[in-house]
Amino acid sequence: MAQVILNNLTKTYKNVTAVNEVNLEIKDKEFMVFVGPSGCGKTTCLRMIAGLEEITSGEIHIGDKLVNDVSPKDRDIAMVFQNYALYPHMSVYDNMSFGLKLHKVPKEQIKSRVAEAAGLLGLTDLLNRKPKQLSGGQRQRVALGRAIVREPSVFLMDEPLSNLDAKLRVQTRAELIKLHRRLGITTIYVTHDQVEAMTMGDRIMVMCGGLVQQVDTPLGLYNKPANKFVAGFIGTPSMNFLTVKIEDDGIINGGCFKVKAPADKVGLLKPYIGKEVEFGIRPEDIFDKNLTNLVQATSDNVAKATVEVIEPMGSIVTLYLSCGTHSMVASIDAETHAKELQEVDLIFDMAKTHLFDKDTELAIY
């Protein structure tokens, strides 16, 4: 079993707490993603698991073994870095086999493992080349191959795709997912890119300021964010947040619009009657009233807004809107007749809206 368990994992630098009491259980063969903005503590967390960073307090278990005081080379992990970390004077074969030679693995076994990994990654014809003769994508595959031949219990990947161009990143992302399915090795993957996190992870740990904000499946984070930070971080374009006032019977008063909370959520709003809260709606859950048949227009879900800017994106257009004091973004079907500086009738899909406490920023629903 190659599960990884973190118990109250903490890292403090002088008076700064970089990672604050992280508790997490990563299942055997799971692809777990750590995501968050720069400086949130995700890489520090990964480096502590790898043994490259000394922990201040807490415990790390890999398999059934406590590894707090175990050296990195004895933790049965393999790490893939952002900058590839290849030896420029060595061939692809030598780069991939170097770790095995250090561990005194027999030559025939080394040859067999390298050949198998090279075949998996499409590197068989490149084994005699030096890193400078390879493209960025090929170098990244060599770095992956070097990790694979180790046959570790856990892969640790620190933003391995961030040096690739956009097209190659998408392609390599798909290759990594297929590779993980084939090898079935527990993987912990660090990224600041929420699109990468959503498309790759079995589960995702969202961090901010050294604290775990939420751990869930990609759809769990998208549909039921625990707080305003997670709601705004997950999803592209980001969720709209509008300050509104709660009235009787679940009425949400945004000044320039009045909508009603879903019937099953009205009871949750009783403590907030007469108070301001944050109303969240994703751009893709706003529709042009004249186009959609996905959501029926009623007196409880419509609003008018002025179009400030239109960005054509092919099958959809992104509208930047103003409604009273509010600014919103909507992703609308490209068939819309909306024009800049003109008013448009909108429908909010109220079943997919969110409300957040203004003080705690925790989700009300």
Buried (B, 14 or more C-beta within 10 A) or exposed (E): EBBBBBBEBBBBEEEEBBBBBBEBEBBBBBBBBBBBEEBBBBBBBBBBBBBBBEBBEBEBBBBEEEBBEBEEEEBBBBBBBBEBEBEEEBBBBBBBBBBBEEEEBEEEEBEEBBBBBBEBBEBEEBBEBBBEEBEBBBBBBBBBBBBBBBBBBBBBBBBBBBBBEEEBBBBBBEBBBEBBEEBEBBBBBBBBBBBBBBBBBBBBBBBBBBBBBBBBBBEBBBEBBBBBBBBBBBBEBBBBBBEBBBBEEBBBBBEBBBBBBBEEBBEBBEEBEEEBBBBBBBBBBBBBBEBBEEBEBEEBBBBBBBBEEBEEEEEBBBBBBEBBEBBBBBBBEEEBEBEEEEEBBBBBBBEBBBBBBBEEBEBBB
